[in-house]
Amino acid sequence: MNKRLRILVAISLMGITGSAYALAPPVIDTEAMAMGGAGVSSATDNLGNVNPALVGSASRSDGEFFMTPTLYYADYNVNDFSNRLDSFKNDPNAQSLRSLDDSGIYYNWGAAFGVILHGHLATSTVYLNSYSQSYSKLRLVESDLPLPSGGSGYDSIIETVGISIVEAGVSYTSSTSFRFAGLGDVKWGVTGKMLTGVVHQIEQPVETASVNGFSTEGITSQGVTFDVGFLKEWGRDWAAGIALKNIYPVKLSLADGDSYRYGPHARVGVTRIGYRHRIAVDVDLLKSKALGIYGSTQMVSLGVDYDIGGYLKLRAGVNYDLQGTLYETYSGGVSINSQYFQITLALIGHSGSINGLGIQSTIGF
């Protein structure tokens, strides 16, 4: 095994040991979004946001230069939190207040842009990502519950906590031959990046609270970290990958003088590859602990896509939280592509309503 790669693997494994709680970064790639979030071993036309090793396996690597602008938005309105909050504000009473105690809302949005440079031996990527996550939930004060309908002077509050991240990074993707267990050729990628983050915490009276997921408050922190990914393909039938992200945690300062450690994160995936279809499964290896009073999450994703004639791909998937904090979501999407251009769309929904969307284009020269 290549000596540098051995060192890289050792550092990666040390970085995730004993780290079971860290806020998980969102799935930025639109192809993976449409497949329920599964992309560690299958999202091949992207910047390597899901797995740095995937850039080297891009299906249109005959070009030398690609751009991939991406936009996405999603929200999880758990147990109809926003409407319940509006109902309480219109008619404050103990029953409406209690109904807020088992609900919450989670916003997730962002954008990415980068360029991919394909070479004969390796692939390089330069990119800029910006994303935010925000959580709002009731902090109930039990003494508020006896208040009659139309009462005033509630002490309960709506707590909103969130994080905004900007990443500027450079990735390098190549492959190495492993003799161990007859693995043979394994693609790998490493991303070094500068991360700038802002954590915000807001407390609002429940009678006047407004939750829209956006805030500019907080202390700006910076740090340097890196991602590592691996991809193994067995012929044209199977692929497996692992992505270790933000391996060296970045400490983000809070307004109360405390700090929050962002990272590390780990995710694995397996893909079954058919003649015109793929079936992919991804699982978070670590629980992800949100800021504030929101519970932990640990996502498992299942997705499928079908290639129609090489120019059109249809996708569908489901995303499920093993910890039960977020409800399951269903997704679908489509890609329309030619040799040097592709546009990918994704929609995410729950209980018949759309709560997320993504759009990504790939332009090559």
Wavefront OBJ file of the C-alpha trace (Angstrom):
o trace
v 0.000 0.000 0.000
v 1.180 3.501 -0.779
v 2.880 4.917 2.338
v 1.133 8.278 2.143
v -2.222 6.556 1.883
v -1.486 4.415 4.970
v -0.789 7.560 6.951
v -3.975 9.166 5.627
v -6.097 6.183 6.687
v -4.543 6.125 10.168
v -5.198 9.830 10.730
v -8.793 9.418 9.516
v -9.546 6.545 11.896
v -7.996 8.352 14.861
v -10.110 11.389 14.090
v -13.448 9.575 14.447
v -12.610 7.375 17.441
v -14.982 8.056 20.334
v -16.763 10.921 18.565
v -20.422 9.963 18.531
v -22.050 13.401 18.474
v -21.529 16.145 15.914
v -23.955 18.156 13.797
v -24.080 16.448 10.401
v -23.418 18.446 7.225
v -26.289 18.414 4.710
v -26.363 16.385 1.512
v -25.441 19.072 -0.998
v -25.363 16.939 -4.151
v -28.710 17.025 -5.990
v -28.303 13.547 -7.463
v -27.953 12.135 -3.951
v -30.883 14.248 -2.695
v -33.145 12.685 -5.325
v -32.055 9.215 -4.138
v -33.047 9.862 -0.527
v -29.587 11.164 0.372
v -27.711 8.045 -0.769
v -24.551 9.070 -2.596
v -21.391 7.856 -0.853
v -20.873 5.195 -3.516
v -23.158 6.406 -6.309
v -23.229 10.217 -6.806
v -20.703 10.339 -9.634
v -21.359 13.718 -11.298
v -20.515 16.099 -8.476
v -17.758 18.025 -6.728
v -17.070 15.251 -4.260
v -19.268 16.872 -1.610
v -20.660 13.468 -0.675
v -17.386 11.537 -1.037
v -14.103 13.057 -2.302
v -13.202 9.775 -4.034
v -16.219 9.969 -6.357
v -14.933 12.822 -8.513
v -12.426 10.487 -10.132
v -15.202 8.147 -11.275
v -17.333 10.806 -12.958
v -19.091 9.313 -15.958
v -18.099 12.154 -18.292
v -14.392 12.377 -17.508
v -13.504 12.672 -21.173
v -13.704 16.427 -20.680
v -11.030 18.357 -18.851
v -12.990 21.127 -17.135
v -16.409 21.067 -15.475
v -18.408 23.565 -13.408
v -21.178 22.413 -11.048
v -23.336 25.177 -9.510
v -25.856 23.798 -6.984
v -28.757 25.225 -4.966
v -30.959 23.418 -2.444
v -33.545 23.990 0.286
v -35.390 21.685 2.708
v -37.427 22.007 5.888
v -38.764 19.497 8.402
v -41.962 20.845 9.971
v -42.260 18.157 12.643
v -45.869 17.604 13.765
v -46.965 20.761 11.933
v -45.045 23.044 14.299
v -45.472 26.303 12.324
v -49.263 26.020 12.096
v -49.534 25.017 15.759
v -47.481 28.057 16.728
v -49.735 30.324 14.657
v -52.821 28.779 16.274
v -51.412 29.401 19.743
v -50.585 33.036 18.969
v -54.121 33.582 17.642
v -55.702 31.957 20.706
v -53.230 31.458 23.599
v -54.287 28.567 25.839
v -52.749 25.695 27.739
v -53.871 23.017 25.292
v -52.323 24.793 22.295
v -49.147 25.398 24.270
v -48.890 21.730 25.215
v -49.332 20.727 21.553
v -46.115 22.600 20.705
v -44.100 20.493 23.118
v -43.866 17.472 20.788
v -43.057 19.394 17.593
v -40.374 21.574 16.053
v -39.032 22.877 12.761
v -35.699 22.363 11.034
v -34.439 24.389 8.051
v -31.620 23.372 5.749
v -30.459 25.435 2.761
v -27.344 26.310 0.831
v -25.375 26.574 -2.392
v -22.179 25.225 -3.886
v -19.950 26.083 -6.816
v -16.723 24.607 -8.069
v -14.606 23.429 -10.955
v -13.330 19.931 -11.720
v -10.051 19.456 -13.584
v -9.538 15.966 -15.001
v -6.027 14.694 -15.661
v -4.594 11.391 -16.858
v -3.528 10.236 -13.390
v -5.656 12.275 -11.003
v -8.516 14.747 -10.679
v -8.480 18.065 -8.842
v -11.417 20.108 -7.597
v -11.664 23.680 -6.342
v -14.960 24.582 -4.703
v -16.894 26.945 -2.439
v -19.831 25.698 -0.331
v -22.211 27.723 1.798
v -24.941 26.102 3.890
v -27.049 26.773 6.962
v -29.116 24.698 9.351
v -31.584 26.069 11.887
v -33.709 24.380 14.567
v -36.648 25.859 16.486
v -38.449 24.217 19.381
v -40.518 25.072 22.449
v -38.891 25.297 25.868
v -41.946 24.673 28.016
v -42.401 26.187 31.472
v -44.885 23.977 33.344
v -46.332 26.886 35.317
v -47.802 28.228 32.031
v -50.133 25.258 31.588
v -52.845 26.227 34.150
v -53.402 29.567 32.404
v -56.922 29.822 30.969
v -57.730 30.485 27.343
v -56.804 34.026 26.406
v -54.285 34.263 29.234
v -51.141 36.354 28.997
v -47.747 36.515 30.574
v -46.438 33.154 29.372
v -42.884 32.327 30.430
v -42.328 29.572 27.857
v -40.028 30.467 24.982
v -39.230 29.347 21.470
v -35.538 28.523 21.248
v -33.922 28.824 17.816
v -30.375 27.635 17.311
v -28.503 27.319 14.071
v -25.238 27.172 12.255
v -24.018 28.738 9.025
v -20.937 27.371 7.300
v -18.779 28.542 4.397
v -16.182 26.099 3.072
v -13.432 26.858 0.565
v -11.532 23.747 -0.411
v -9.263 21.925 -2.820
v -9.621 18.198 -3.493
v -7.259 15.659 -4.991
v -8.525 12.299 -6.245
v -6.498 9.331 -7.431
v -6.326 5.539 -7.012
v -4.060 2.987 -5.361
v -3.734 -0.764 -5.745
v -4.236 -2.731 -2.502
v -2.858 -6.241 -2.077
v -4.771 -6.734 1.176
v -7.722 -9.132 0.749
v -7.342 -8.864 -3.004
v -8.990 -5.438 -3.072
v -7.026 -4.302 -6.089
v -7.640 -0.798 -7.388
v -9.304 1.568 -4.885
v -10.130 5.191 -5.636
v -9.446 7.688 -2.878
v -9.761 11.415 -2.404
v -8.712 14.000 0.128
v -10.046 17.524 0.552
v -8.323 20.282 2.466
v -10.523 23.228 3.323
v -10.860 26.454 5.236
v -14.098 26.488 7.205
v -15.803 29.634 8.495
v -18.789 29.176 10.775
v -21.312 31.208 12.740
v -23.493 29.731 15.489
v -26.586 31.660 16.510
v -28.892 31.209 19.504
v -32.148 33.132 19.847
v -34.844 32.969 22.532
v -38.251 34.526 21.808
v -41.445 34.708 23.910
v -43.828 32.037 22.692
v -46.617 34.591 22.202
v -44.625 36.646 19.664
v -42.039 34.197 18.291
v -41.287 34.138 14.584
v -39.424 31.179 13.080
v -38.227 31.440 9.494
v -34.817 29.799 9.741
v -32.771 32.895 8.964
v -30.477 34.794 11.297
v -27.291 36.864 11.005
v -26.486 36.886 14.722
v -23.550 35.025 16.221
v -19.783 34.927 16.547
v -17.683 34.090 13.492
v -15.083 31.338 13.929
v -12.576 29.857 11.500
v -10.538 26.701 11.226
v -8.795 24.322 8.852
v -9.991 20.733 8.417
v -10.106 17.983 5.801
v -12.249 15.195 4.339
v -11.192 11.739 3.157
v -13.125 9.305 1.012
v -12.669 5.853 -0.513
v -14.493 4.033 -3.308
v -14.126 0.398 -4.365
v -15.824 -0.919 -7.495
v -16.240 -4.628 -8.271
v -16.571 -4.737 -12.021
v -19.821 -3.216 -13.201
v -21.969 -4.821 -10.517
v -21.098 -3.397 -7.092
v -19.525 -0.329 -5.477
v -18.856 0.539 -1.853
v -17.598 3.757 -0.310
v -16.841 5.517 2.935
v -16.625 9.260 3.558
v -14.986 10.782 6.637
v -15.704 14.503 6.792
v -14.399 17.341 8.949
v -11.981 14.876 10.518
v -10.174 17.566 12.449
v -13.056 19.302 14.299
v -13.431 23.069 14.065
v -14.317 24.824 17.313
v -17.129 27.346 16.880
v -17.611 29.994 19.584
v -21.011 30.647 21.150
v -22.329 33.964 22.431
v -22.382 32.713 26.038
v -18.640 32.036 25.947
v -18.990 28.294 25.388
v -17.931 26.528 22.187
v -19.274 23.835 19.866
v -17.166 21.243 18.064
v -18.136 20.830 14.413
v -17.046 17.365 13.249
v -16.111 14.659 12.648
v -18.707 12.887 10.480
v -18.666 9.404 8.938
v -20.932 7.748 6.391
v -20.790 4.489 4.415
v -22.623 3.382 1.304
v -23.131 0.402 -1.002
v -24.483 0.426 -4.565
v -25.820 -2.419 -6.694
v -25.286 -1.567 -10.349
v -27.542 -3.052 -13.025
v -27.654 -2.640 -16.775
v -29.727 0.557 -16.637
v -30.339 1.038 -12.910
v -28.583 1.491 -9.571
v -29.789 0.762 -6.050
v -27.869 2.577 -3.301
v -27.927 2.492 0.509
v -26.104 4.923 2.837
v -25.893 4.877 6.640
v -24.482 7.415 9.101
v -21.894 5.692 11.286
v -22.148 8.336 14.005
v -25.079 10.008 15.685
v -25.372 13.707 14.929
v -26.192 15.950 17.855
v -27.858 19.203 16.938
v -27.329 22.418 18.846
v -29.794 23.374 21.565
v -32.580 21.056 22.714
v -33.172 19.197 19.461
v -32.530 15.425 19.606
v -29.831 13.373 17.904
v -30.206 12.107 14.350
v -28.697 9.158 12.492
v -29.867 8.838 8.918
v -30.193 5.847 6.629
v -30.901 6.481 2.956
v -32.173 4.219 0.192
v -32.312 5.294 -3.435
v -32.687 4.006 -6.973
v -32.155 5.515 -10.402
v -32.959 4.348 -13.920
v -31.185 5.388 -17.103
v -33.440 5.935 -20.109
v -31.390 5.926 -23.275
v -28.333 7.637 -21.815
v -29.839 11.150 -21.891
v -32.442 10.915 -19.155
v -32.224 9.466 -15.637
v -35.129 9.063 -13.215
v -34.505 8.794 -9.457
v -36.420 8.081 -6.247
v -35.521 7.453 -2.629
v -36.400 7.510 1.051
v -34.533 9.007 4.015
v -35.163 7.634 7.526
v -33.881 8.758 10.933
v -32.848 5.795 13.104
v -33.086 8.022 16.208
v -36.666 9.114 15.477
v -35.989 12.852 15.733
v -36.921 13.668 12.129
v -39.713 12.000 10.195
v -39.006 9.993 7.060
v -39.002 11.817 3.736
v -39.461 10.622 0.167
v -37.706 12.070 -2.834
v -37.705 11.975 -6.596
v -35.752 13.595 -9.358
v -34.546 13.652 -12.905
v -31.330 14.362 -14.798
v -31.159 15.496 -18.411
v -27.696 15.319 -19.872
v -25.541 15.450 -22.961
v -21.793 14.994 -23.284
v -20.856 18.327 -21.736
v -24.033 19.528 -20.040
v -26.336 18.127 -17.395
v -29.132 19.540 -15.279
v -30.356 17.642 -12.236
v -33.550 18.315 -10.274
v -34.714 16.853 -6.957
v -37.875 17.172 -4.876
v -38.313 16.017 -1.273
v -41.702 15.416 0.305
v -43.565 14.129 3.350
v -47.246 13.222 3.766
v -48.122 14.450 0.304
v -46.462 17.882 0.582
v -43.179 19.125 -0.869
v -40.697 20.297 1.753
v -37.415 20.401 -0.162
v -35.916 20.946 -3.583
v -32.542 21.020 -5.271
v -31.145 22.009 -8.656
v -27.678 21.372 -10.001
v -26.076 21.856 -13.393
v -22.834 20.508 -14.786
v -21.171 22.368 -17.636
v -18.061 20.962 -19.309
v -15.497 22.140 -21.799
l 1 2 3 4 5 6 7 8 9 10 11 12 13 14 15 16 17 18 19 20 21 22 23 24 25 26 27 28 29 30 31 32 33 34 35 36 37 38 39 40 41 42 43 44 45 46 47 48 49 50 51 52 53 54 55 56 57 58 59 60 61 62 63 64 65 66 67 68 69 70 71 72 73 74 75 76 77 78 79 80 81 82 83 84 85 86 87 88 89 90 91 92 93 94 95 96 97 98 99 100 101 102 103 104 105 106 107 108 109 110 111 112 113 114 115 116 117 118 119 120 121 122 123 124 125 126 127 128 129 130 131 132 133 134 135 136 137 138 139 140 141 142 143 144 145 146 147 148 149 150 151 152 153 154 155 156 157 158 159 160 161 162 163 164 165 166 167 168 169 170 171 172 173 174 175 176 177 178 179 180 181 182 183 184 185 186 187 188 189 190 191 192 193 194 195 196 197 198 199 200 201 202 203 204 205 206 207 208 209 210 211 212 213 214 215 216 217 218 219 220 221 222 223 224 225 226 227 228 229 230 231 232 233 234 235 236 237 238 239 240 241 242 243 244 245 246 247 248 249 250 251 252 253 254 255 256 257 258 259 260 261 262 263 264 265 266 267 268 269 270 271 272 273 274 275 276 277 278 279 280 281 282 283 284 285 286 287 288 289 290 291 292 293 294 295 296 297 298 299 300 301 302 303 304 305 306 307 308 309 310 311 312 313 314 315 316 317 318 319 320 321 322 323 324 325 326 327 328 329 330 331 332 333 334 335 336 337 338 339 340 341 342 343 344 345 346 347 348 349 350 351 352 353 354 355 356 357 358 359 360 361 362 363 364 365
